[in-house]
Amino acid sequence: MKLKTRIKICGITSPGDAAAAARAGAWAVGVILARESPRRVTIEQAREIMAAATVGIEKVGVFVNESPEAVAAAVSVCGLTAVQLHGEETPKQCRQVADLAGVVVIKALRVSEAGQLARGVASFDTGLVLLDTYEPNRRGGTGKAFDWGLAAALPEETRSGRLILSGGLNAENILDALDAVGPYAVDVSSGIESAPGIKDPGEMERLFDILKEMKR
C-alpha cells in the first residue's frame, strides 16, 4: 500500500534493516557517515546497506562538515541518490556538493528559535531542508521533539514542498506531527530503535501500520 506521506528511516546500520524499511514502504533510507555519531557506518558498510534497499527508494548519506570532494566520492562508491549535510555547511558549500556529487542535497538545520529558523531556511537553496531538534552537544538522534509550531509558521509552500521534519518522531506522535506541520516528508531514527542504530522490527511495523491507516 502506498503511504500518504513520505517517510525516511535514518541511522540504519545493517542491510537487513534497510531491506525491511524498503519493504514496509519507506520513501528513503539513510546511513550516517559522520565520525561523531553512534550510528556511524563505514563507506564499505554503507555500500552493502544501500545495495539491500530496493530500486526506486532514495538512498541518503549523512555527512557533517565533510569536503565536497569526499561527499562526491562516497556518493559514487555507495550508490547514494541524496546527501544530508548536518554540520555548519554554508549555502556555497551546499551548492559545491550538489555540483560535484550530482544528487539532491538536504541541508539539516537544528531548530532553536523561530526567527533564526525562517532565516536559515530562506538562506539555503538546496532541494530539501531537514529540521531537527537543537541540543548544544548533539547533532541528531536526540530522541526529543522540538516545538512544531516553529515549523508550522513557515510558508505552506516551503513545508509541503521541501521540508523534512525530524526530531523525536515515533509511532505515538507521528500523526500529531503531520497534522501540526504538513511536511513534505518525515525522518525517523531513534523512535523505532532498541539501541542506537538497531531498528526494532515491531516498532518499525507499528509506525508504518499507523501511516498506512492514516485517513487525514
Buried (B, 14 or more C-beta within 10 A) or exposed (E): EEBEBBBBBBBBBBBEBBBBBBEBBBBBBBBBBBEBBEBBBEBEBBBBBBEBBEEEBBBBBBBBBBEBEBBBBBBEBBBBBBBBBBBEBEEEBBBBBBEBBEBBBBBBBBBBEBEBBBEBBEEBEBBBBBBBBBBEEBBBBBBEBBBBEBBBBBEEEBBEEBBBBBBBBBBEBBBEBBEBBBBBBBBBBBBBBEEBBBBBEEBBBBBBEBBEEEEE
